[in-house]
């Protein structure tokens, strides 16, 4: 879970905050509701969703005057690309971002994701394809 949160948020402090949030939610759930059928699935999905929430909240706080934005990809470094990817990922729908993260950050197969989310393997493939297309469009200037 930490690895997933770190990959999505981009720093250890945020990843640790994500883990705290997840475990508090899990504890609250155990105290007030029935136990989970598949805790591993819950924890993976929660790590992705809470991490995306962190990235989205960070995105709302950041504004840059147009004069300060470097022009063209020649000024691009790996850190900027990672930041751009995080922002683009945060703009995906929650379901698309979750499926994309499970596929490419957690390295799960489409069949594993389908079982975890209770949807068809074909739908997973469609969601992955559309998410990749949207990310490619949004990151086109960086590539």
HUJOPE-V694155 format. One record per backbone hydrogen bond with DSSP energy under -1.0 kcal/mol. NH is the residue of the N-H (numbers start at 1). CO is the residue of the C=O. E is the energy in kcal/mol with one decimal. If there is no record, write none. Layout:
{{NH/CO/E} {NH/CO/E}}
This chain:
{{5/1/-2.8} {6/2/-3.1} {7/3/-2.5} {8/4/-2.0} {9/5/-3.0} {10/6/-2.5} {15/11/-1.8} {16/12/-2.5} {17/13/-2.1} {18/14/-2.4} {19/15/-2.1} {20/16/-2.3} {21/17/-2.4} {22/18/-2.5} {23/19/-2.6} {24/20/-2.3} {25/21/-2.3} {26/22/-2.6} {27/23/-2.5} {28/24/-2.7} {29/25/-2.4} {30/26/-2.3} {31/27/-1.9} {32/28/-1.7} {33/29/-2.6} {42/38/-2.1} {43/39/-2.9} {44/40/-2.4} {45/41/-2.4} {46/42/-2.7} {47/43/-2.3} {48/44/-1.9} {49/45/-2.7} {50/46/-2.8} {51/47/-1.8} {52/48/-2.5} {53/49/-1.9} {54/50/-2.0} {55/51/-2.3} {56/52/-2.7} {57/53/-2.5} {58/54/-2.2} {59/55/-2.2} {60/56/-1.7} {68/65/-1.8} {69/66/-1.0} {75/72/-1.0} {76/73/-1.7} {81/77/-2.0} {82/78/-2.4} {83/79/-2.3} {84/80/-2.7} {85/81/-2.5} {86/82/-2.4} {87/83/-2.4} {88/84/-2.6} {89/85/-2.8} {90/86/-2.1} {92/89/-1.0} {97/93/-2.9} {98/94/-2.2} {99/95/-2.6} {100/96/-2.8} {101/97/-2.5} {102/98/-2.4} {103/99/-2.4} {104/100/-3.0} {105/101/-2.1} {106/101/-1.9} {108/102/-2.3} {113/109/-2.4} {114/110/-2.6} {115/111/-2.3} {116/112/-2.4} {117/113/-2.7} {118/114/-1.5} {119/114/-1.8} {124/120/-1.9} {125/121/-2.2} {126/122/-2.3} {127/123/-2.7} {128/124/-2.7} {129/125/-2.4} {130/126/-2.7} {131/127/-2.6} {132/128/-2.6} {133/129/-2.2} {134/130/-2.5} {135/131/-2.7} {136/132/-2.6} {137/133/-2.3} {138/134/-2.4} {139/135/-2.3} {142/139/-1.4} {143/139/-1.2}}
